[in-house]
Amino acid sequence: MAEQSNFNQVTPNRYYDRVFQRDAVKILPGEYFVTQDDTMIVTVLGSCVSVCLRDPLTKLAGMNHFLLPHDVGGNGLMFSESARYGIYAMELLINQLLKMGAHRHRLEAKIFGGANVLRGVTVNNVGEQNVEFVMDYLRTEHIPVVANDLLDDFPRKVYFFPETGEVKVRKLKSLHNSTIIDRESEYRIKLKETSKKSGDVDLF
């Protein structure tokens, strides 16, 4: 039985993926999804980061998709202030996993994203800030990172298979529109107010 929640309490986009021939759910910026069945979790990342967490014994797994709302050094704001949102995003995912029966000491992480796609938006690289935060958070919480694909200049489409823990990543090396950048820019503005051609598939 799958169970879901997200920051904005929005019902996730469920669909049938004809390529992988299975049920899937797509999460957007500010959302997360936790399941114990074989529903594939999919997201598209630019500067945002997604953390895939899984308890290999219970096979409970989940993914989030978030962006720190402020810049390091931007507008006089400190990283610790911005990190409060990232901590909230991580704790929501972890707490949902624990509520459904996962054990914190067994959780393993795979992390993705942090590309430099929001050029001209900030003085500092937004993607690097997100990556720095999530690596520090997982280290502090003693959650091992068993795989990652981070930074670079290209967006990614991430496919997470909860029953096995496998993740497939496709680099989007050219885009015919600005959907990803526009979506993340709108998400970033919202956070501040409240606080194609594909490459090869890599396996993680």
Secondary structure, DSSP 8 states (H G I E B T S, - for coil): --EEEETT----EEEEETTTTEEEEE--TTEEEEESSS-EEEEEESS-EEEEEEETTTTEEEEEEB--SS-TTGGG--HHHHHHHHHHHHHHHHHHHHHTT--GGG-EEEEEE--S--TTT-SS-HHHHHHHHHHHHHHHTT--EEEEEE-SSS-EEEEEETTTTEEEEEEEEE-SS-HHHHHHHHHHHHHHHH--EEEEEEE-
